[in-house]
Amino acid sequence: MKFLVFLSAVALFGHASAFHGQMAASDYLTNEGGVYQNIYLTDYNTRSTYSGYLRGGFNGCSSSGCTLQFSETSAGGYAFYASVWRTSDGCHNIDFQGALDSHHGYCCGSLPCDFTA
């Protein structure tokens, strides 16, 4: 029984700290598809980097999450979908939806900012 409690605690700790890193965003850009931002993630644990194309930018994702695909820009080639949004209090949120063994994380204030998910 004690062993199962220990495994549960290890699983919870691993889940809570699966992603520790930074989220950043480019300035607002425009192309024939409209306004967008590039969203960048840096994983401090693995040193992996990812980027995604957010149509409408964070201004377009304030009331509900916008889904975008992140592609690894460091060696590895991993890609995943996540949902991102900014709340009215200025917090930038990301839901990894299980990718990178992570779930919801957020940071408040301007980007870039550090967070754990």
C-alpha positions in Angstrom: 0.0 0.0 0.0 2.8 2.4 0.9 4.4 1.7 -2.5 1.2 2.6 -4.3 1.0 5.9 -2.4 4.7 6.6 -3.3 4.0 5.9 -7.0 1.0 8.2 -7.0 3.1 10.9 -5.4 5.8 10.4 -8.0 3.2 10.5 -10.8 1.7 13.7 -9.4 5.1 15.4 -9.1 6.0 14.4 -12.6 2.7 15.7 -14.0 3.0 19.0 -12.1 6.5 19.7 -13.5 6.4 18.0 -16.9 7.0 21.4 -18.7 9.0 24.2 -17.2 9.9 26.8 -19.6 9.1 30.1 -21.4 6.4 31.3 -23.8 7.1 34.2 -26.1 5.4 35.8 -29.1 6.4 37.8 -32.1 4.9 41.2 -32.9 1.7 41.1 -34.8 2.3 40.3 -38.4 0.1 40.4 -41.5 0.0 38.3 -44.6 -2.7 37.4 -47.2 -4.4 35.3 -44.5 -4.7 38.2 -42.1 -3.1 39.1 -38.8 -1.1 36.5 -36.9 1.6 35.9 -34.3 4.3 33.3 -34.0 4.3 31.7 -30.6 7.5 30.3 -29.2 8.1 27.8 -26.4 11.4 26.9 -24.8 11.5 23.8 -22.5 14.1 24.5 -19.8 14.2 20.8 -18.8 15.1 19.4 -22.3 16.3 22.6 -24.0 13.8 21.9 -26.8 12.3 24.8 -28.7 8.9 24.9 -30.5 7.0 27.5 -32.6 3.4 27.8 -33.8 1.4 30.1 -36.0 -1.5 31.7 -34.2 -4.0 33.2 -36.6 -5.4 36.4 -35.1 -2.7 36.4 -32.4 -3.6 36.5 -28.8 -6.0 39.4 -29.5 -8.1 36.9 -31.4 -8.0 34.3 -28.6 -9.3 36.1 -25.6 -12.7 34.6 -25.0 -11.9 31.0 -25.8 -8.8 28.9 -26.7 -7.4 28.8 -30.2 -5.9 25.6 -31.4 -2.5 25.7 -33.1 0.2 23.3 -34.0 3.6 23.6 -32.5 6.6 22.2 -34.4 9.9 21.5 -32.8 12.6 23.9 -34.1 15.4 22.1 -32.2 16.6 18.6 -33.2 13.8 16.0 -32.8 11.0 17.0 -35.1 8.2 16.6 -32.5 4.9 18.3 -33.3 1.8 18.7 -31.2 -1.5 20.6 -30.9 -2.2 22.9 -28.0 -4.8 25.5 -27.2 -3.7 29.1 -26.2 -5.6 32.1 -25.1 -5.3 35.4 -23.1 -7.7 36.2 -20.3 -9.1 39.7 -19.6 -6.6 40.0 -16.7 -3.7 39.7 -19.0 -2.7 36.1 -18.3 -1.4 34.0 -21.2 -2.7 30.4 -21.0 -1.7 27.2 -22.8 -3.4 23.8 -22.6 -0.9 21.2 -23.9 -3.8 18.6 -24.0 -1.4 15.9 -22.8 1.4 16.7 -25.2 4.9 16.8 -23.6 3.1 15.0 -20.7 1.7 18.4 -19.7 -1.7 20.0 -19.4 -2.6 23.6 -18.4 -0.1 26.3 -17.7 -0.2 30.1 -17.6 1.8 33.3 -16.9 0.5 36.8 -16.3 1.9 39.9 -17.7 3.8 40.5 -20.9 5.6 37.9 -23.0 8.1 36.4 -22.8 7.3 34.8 -19.4 8.1 31.6 -17.5 5.6 29.0 -16.5 5.1 25.4 -15.5 2.5 23.0 -16.8 
